[in-house]
Amino acid sequence: MWDIFKRASDKKLSEAERALKDWGIKYKKQSDGSLLVRGNLDISDKCLTKLPNLSSVKVGGGFYCDCNQLTSLEGAPHAVGGSFFCFNNQLTSLEHAPHTVGRSFFCSDNQLTSLE
């Protein structure tokens, strides 16, 4: 019976909330509707071909989406307080990267044609 209620409440979650919950990543919903992950958000090496819509997420630490099969950064978090790791994917551009990255941006071993 509890499963029925749990599934119904999960349907009310945003795509970002469902993804974070599925990955076991703790977050806090802010008054403006954004989601705050206080530490690192590590989704590296998960065979992802695209990111879920994490555009409402602010990451306090580093964001790791390296070693996947991403062709785009569409859906990347809005802001990353630490470093952003997207190396070893199949990216051709950095479009849709976070608006702000507090430390370093690692994007080697992709198929980038421009750093715009």
N, C-alpha and C positions, 0 to 999 in steps of 0.2 A: 504494500500500500504506500509506504514512504517513497518508493521509486516513482510512482505516478506523480506525486507532489513535486519531487525533485526535478523530474523531466519537465513539468509544466513551468516551474520557476526558471529553469535553464533557458527556456524559449524566450524569456523576457530579457535575457542578457544580450549585450551587443556582441558583434563578432569578436572584438578585441577581448571582452570579458570571458567569452567562451574559450578562446584560444589560451589565454593566460591561465584559466582554471584547468583546462585539459593538460597544460604543461606543468601544473603544480606551482605556478609562480604567484607569490603574494603581491597584492596591489591594493591601493586605497582609492575609492572613487571620490573625486574632488567636487566641491560645490558647483564648479563650472561644467561638470560632466566629464572632464578629462580623467584619466586613470594614471595614478602615480605608482611606479615600481621603484621602491627606494634603493635597491641594490642593482645588481647586474641582471640583464635579461638575456639568457643564453639559449638560442635555438639553432646553434651550429650543428652540422652533421646530422640533419634530420631528413635528407633527401627532398627538401622542399623545392618546388618549381616556382612557387609564388608565395609572397607573404600574405598573411591575413591582414585585414585592415586594422593596423595598429596606429593610425594617424592621430588618434585621440590619446595616445600613451606618451607619458613623459618618463624617461628612465633616469634615475639618479646616478647610477653607475654606468658600466659599459653595456653596449648592445652587440651581441655576437650572432651574426647570421652567416658566418663563414662556412665553407665546406658544404654547400648545398648545390642546387642546380638552378639558382635564381637567374632569370633573364632581365629582371627589372627590380627596382627598389620601391615600386608602387606599394603603398601600405606601410612603409617604414614609420617608426615612431616620430612624433612631432619634434621632440627634443631629447638629446642624450647628454647627460652631465659628464660622463667619462668618455671613453674612446668608442669609436664605431668600427666594427670589424666585419667587412663584407668580402674579404679576399676569398679566392678559390671558388668562384661561381662562374656564371656565363653572362655577366653583365656587359652591355654594350654602351651604356651611359650611366651617369650618376643622377639623372633626373629622378625626382621624388625622394632624394636623400633628406635626412632630418634638417629642419630649419636651423638648428644650432647643435653643435657638437663641442663639448667642453674641453676635450683633450685631442687625441690624434684620430686620424681617419685612415684606415688600412683597407686599400682596395686593389692590391696586386693580384696577379694571376686571374684576370678576367679578360674579356675581349673588348676593352674600352677603346673607342675611337676618338674620344675627346674627354677632357677634364673639366668642361664647362659645367 
